Amino acid sequence: MAFFSRLFGKGKANDAAIADAASEAPEAPTATVAAPPTHDGFDAGTAMKVPKLRAYEAFGGAVRVLEAPAGKAWEVDEDGRQGQGFLAMSLRFIRPAEPAPMALLAKIYTLIDGTKPNDPASTDWRAAFAPLFASVDRVDVTTTEQLTMESALPATEVIVEGVSAEGGFPLRIRERRAVLGNEEFVVTAMCAISLLERFAGHIDAWFDTVAFVPSPALPPD
């Protein structure tokens, strides 16, 4: 299934192609840690399992993830290209699954044509993700922050849920966008809703620990 092919086309905000899913994803790799002391009836004899994570740097350190998924089930890809008036860098962690692969992404779009990125707060999210949905049932928008290696930027985050345009399965997209100067920073998670609870730890860690390194400001014309 080429489900993500329409999202990652040749436009400014979408620049990659994700391989078709081949099989149901196995259980997420985990590490077992000792249980904490007993509090309010908590069973201290029960070990806890936490997601197996690692630090990862892409594009010479321009994108850094303190807690990225680890394990052979995850495919990692770094894609960089120049288009008309922009540069795009996209880091992708992909886990093959049915009915579609799960994708965690961190992207930087740098406009080099003298224009500025649009304010994420003004995004028409239904229109932005329309190619991926046959119908949209939920759009929740919140204000938040996006980490850089220097500070935190104001950001807009959205959760969009509905029926996928390809395959007809329940789909959720979570995306955060922030702008600084001529750059837009984007963090995304996409997967079938049925996988969300199973991989909630990976998704939350991705959003909590992706950090960007802004490039030097472009000189004035």
N, C-alpha and C positions, 0 to 999 in steps of 0.2 A: 504494500500500500504506500502510495506516495503522498501521505496525508499532509506533511509539512512543506511540500514543494511549493505550494502557493504562498505560504507565509514568507519563505526565504527566497524571494524572487530577485529581481534586479533593481528594485527601488532603493531609495536612500535608507529606509528603515528596515529593509529586509534583504539580507545578502548572504544566503547560504543554501545548501541542499542537504537534507538529512536522509540517510539510507532507509529503505523499507524495513519495517519490523518483521522478524522472522519467527519468533517464538515467544511464548509466555515467559515473563521475567521470573527468575528464581527468587527466593527470599533474599532480602537485602543483607549484605555482609554486616556482621555485628561483632562487637567485642564485649566480653562479659567482665563486669567489675563487681567488687565486693558490695554487698548491701550496706546502706547507711545504718546508724543506730536507730533503735525503735523509737517512734514518736507517735502518740495518739493511735496506738493499735496497729501501726505499720509492722508488717512481718519482716523482721530484720534477717530472717533466715532465707529469704528469697532474693536471689541475685537479680540484678537489673541488666538489661541489654541496651546498649547505646549504638547509634550508627557508626560504622567505620569510616573515618574521615581523615583528610590530609591537607596540608598546605599546598597551594599551586600558584605559579606565576606564569603569565602569558605575555607575549609581545614585549619581551625585555623588561618586564615589570610594570607595564602600563596597566595591566589588570592583575589583581592579586586576590586570591581567595584563601582565607585562613582555614576554612573547613569545607573542602570540596569532597565529593564522594570518592571513595577508594574501592578497589576491587576489580577483578577481570570482567565483571558484567557491564562496566561502564566504558563506553567509547569516548575518547577525547579528541577534539579537533580545534585547531586554531586557523581561522581564515581571515586574511587581510587583502583588501583590494582598493583600487582607486576608481571612482566613477566620475561622471561629469559634475564637477564642483564639490566633490566630497571624498573623504577617505573613510573606510569602514574597517573596524577590527572586531571580530566576533569569536568569543571563546564558547565552546559548546561541550557539555557533558551529556551523552545520550545513553539511555538504557533501553535496549530492544524489549518490546512487550507487545501484546495484543490488547486492544484492537489498534493501537498506535504506539510508537516509542514515546518514552518520557524524555523531555528535553529541559535542561537547565542551561541558561545562556547569560553571558555578560558581554555587553557590546559598547563600543565607543564609535560615534559618528562625528567626524570633524568636517565642518563646512569650510571649504577653501575658496569659495566663489564670492566672498564678501557678504553673504547673507548670514542671518542668525537663526538658530533653531527655534521652532515654535515653542511657546510656553506650554509645558505639559499639562498645566491646569486647564487649558482651553481645548484639550484633545476631545474629539468626538469618538469615544471608544467603540461605540457600536459600528461606526463606519470604518474605524481603523482595523477591526477584526472581522468585518463582514465576510470576507472571502473564506473564512474558516468555519463559519456557522451557517447552518440551515435556518436556525432560529435561536434567538438569545432570550434566556429566561431571567438573567440576573446581571446587573452591573453595579458593583459597589466601589465607590471612589473615596479614598482617604488621603489626607496630607501626612507626609512623613519626612524622613531624612535619608539621604544617601551618603555613605562614607566615601571620603577620598583619603589619601595618605596625608593630607594636610588639614582637613576639617570635615564638617558635615554640611551637605548642601540641602536646601529645601527640595522636596521631591513630591511627586504625585504617584500614588499606587492604586491599582485597580484589580478587581477580580471580576472576570467575565465568565459566565456559565451558560451553557445551552446545548443544543444538539449539533454535532459536527456536520459540516457540509459533505465530507467524505466518510462514509461508514455509518453515519447515523447514530453514533454512540454519544453518551453524555460527556461533554468536554469542559474542562476548566482551564483558563489562562490567568495567571497572576503576573502582573508586570508593574515595574517601577521605573519612572523616568525623571531625570534631573538634568538641568542645563547650567553650564558655566562657560561664559564667553561664547566661542564658536563651536563648543562641543556639547553633545548630548550623550548622557550615560544611561544605559538601559539594562535592567536585570529582569529576567523572565523565567517562569516555570510553566510548562505545558504538559498536560497529560489527561488521560481519562479520569473522570471523577472517582471511579472505583479504585484507582491506585493512590489517591491522595492520602488517605489515612495510613496506608502501608508505608509510604515514603515521606510522611509529614516531617520527620526529623531531618532528612536530607534537604527538603525544600526550605524549611525554616533556617537551617544552618547556612544555606546558600544565600538567602536574602540578608541574613544578619552579618555575614562576614565577607561579602564581595566588596572590595575597595578599588577605586580607580586612582591613577596618577594623572592629573590634568597636564596637558602639554603646554609649553610656553605660549603666551599670547602671540597671535600673528601680528607682524608689524603693520602699521597703517599704510594704506595705498599712497 
